[in-house]
Amino acid sequence: MRIVLGREEILALLEETPERIAAATAGLTAARARTAPKAGEWSLNDILAHLRACADVGGDAIARILAEDHPTLRAVDPRVHVTKTDYPSVEFASSLRAFARQRTRSLGILRRLTPTEWSRSARVLGRSRTREESVLSYAHWLARHERAHYPEIERLARRVSGDATSE
């Protein structure tokens, strides 16, 4: 069963993401943030780069939906988008500050929206299908997606900090 979040829950989750990442990674060196648990797995830096790319994709879609009357958008895969950025190479603390600034701007916009504006939508063209997405659905996706990464970030931060009790 898929749990649907209300606007206030979405806003709360979006607000807490940078704070939770900061709390989980407090005191970690840049080198530790780049440490992957195993070859081929993501480091904390990689996860943050991924979350920033998702925020870009979702934020850009929301901005277009709010600026245009029912636009047609091309679906953008955040895993592809991140390869077009410098996010993976940015030092973790700087990247987290940039993510937090972006989130503050996004929340400033979302908090001012009326219910009608939350419902504004776009036609999104994907590889295999076309779908309808709204401001609410993009914000919902971001909040749920980020929340799903919390345990991974917290576990990995404990692991790379050398806390043997984290396993």
N, C-alpha and C positions, 0 to 999 in steps of 0.2 A: 504494500500500500504506500503510495507516494504522499508524503505530508506536504501540504501547501502552507506556506508562510504568509502571514499578513504583512502589510506595508511596515508597520512599526517593528515587527520582528526582523524583517529584511534590513531596515535601517540600523537596528541594534547590532545585527551580525556584521554588517558592512563596517560599522564604526569600530567594532572590537577587533577586527582582523589585524590591523597594524599593531595594536596594543598587545594582542596575544603573541604575535611573532616577536615583538620587542622583549616581552617578558620571558619567553622561552629561550631566547638567544642572548640575553644579557650577559655580558662578560666574555662572549666567544670572540676569539681572534678571527681575523679575515681568513687566515689559513684553515682554521677549524671549520668555518662556514663553507669552505670549498671542499671539505673532505667528504667524499662519497662513501657510504657503508661498504660497497663492493663495486668492482668494475662494472660499468654500465648502469649503475643506479644513480639517482639524483642526489646531489648535495643540497644543503640548505640554500646555498646561492642559486642552484638550479630551480629549486621549488619556488623561491621568491621571484626569479626571472619569469617563470611560468605564470605565477599569479599576477605579475605586472602585465604580462601579455594578455591575459584574460581580462584584466581591468581595462586595458586599451580597447580590446575588441568590443566588450560590452558597453563601455563608455562611449565609444565612437558611434555605435549603433543607437544608443539612447539619444545622443546629441542630434543625430540625423532625424530620428523619429520626432523629436521635439521641434526641430527646425523646419521640417518639410511635412506636407500633407500626404500621409500614407506613401512614403517612399518605397522604392524597390531596392533592396540591398543584396549584395553578394555575401553569402556565408563566408566567414573568415575563420580558419582553424588557428587557435592561439598557439599551437605547437609549430605552425609554419610562421606565424607572425613573429614569434620570439627570435627566429633565425634572422629576421630583418632588423633587429635591434642590437644595441650593445649591452642589453640587460645581463646576459650570462657573464660578461667580463667586468661588470661594475662591482666594485668592492661592496660587500654585504651591507655595511652600515649606511653607506651613501645610497644604495639601492632602496633600503628600507625607508630612509627619509624621503626619497622621491615618491615611493609608493604611498606613504602616509600623506604627503602633500596632495597627491592626485586624489586620494580618497577624501580628504577634507573638501576639496573643490567639488567632487561628485556628490557628496552628502549635502553640501550647500544647495545644489541644484535639486536633488531628489526631495529634500525636506520642504521645499517651497511648492512642490507640485500639487495640483488639485487632483481629486479622484479621476476627473475626466482626462487630465494629462497623463496620469499613470496608465490609463487605458489606451492611449494613442498607440498605433501599431504600424508595422511595415510588412511588406511582402519580402520574404527572405529566400533567395534562390540558392539552393544547395546543389551538390553534384547529382544527387539522385531524386530530389524532390523539392518542392516549393512549400514553404510553411509561413504561417502568420505568427509574428512575434510582437510583443508590446514592450513598453517601458517596464511594466511590472514583470513580465516574463524574463527580460534580460537581467533586471536587478535580482529577481528570485534565483536565477541560475548562478549569478555571481556569489550571492550569499550562501547558497547550499554548497557550491563547489569549494569555496574557501573554507567553510566549516568542515568539509570532508578532509581537508588537508591538515587541520589542527592537530589531530593525534600523531600524524606522521612527522610534522615539524617538531612537536614537543618530544617525541621519542628520539628522533635523530639528534636534536640539540643535546639531550642528555647523553646520548651515546658518544658524540664527538667531543663533548666536554670532559670525557674520561670518567663519568659517573658509572661505575661498575654495577650499581643497583638498578640501572635502567633497562637491563635486558630481560 
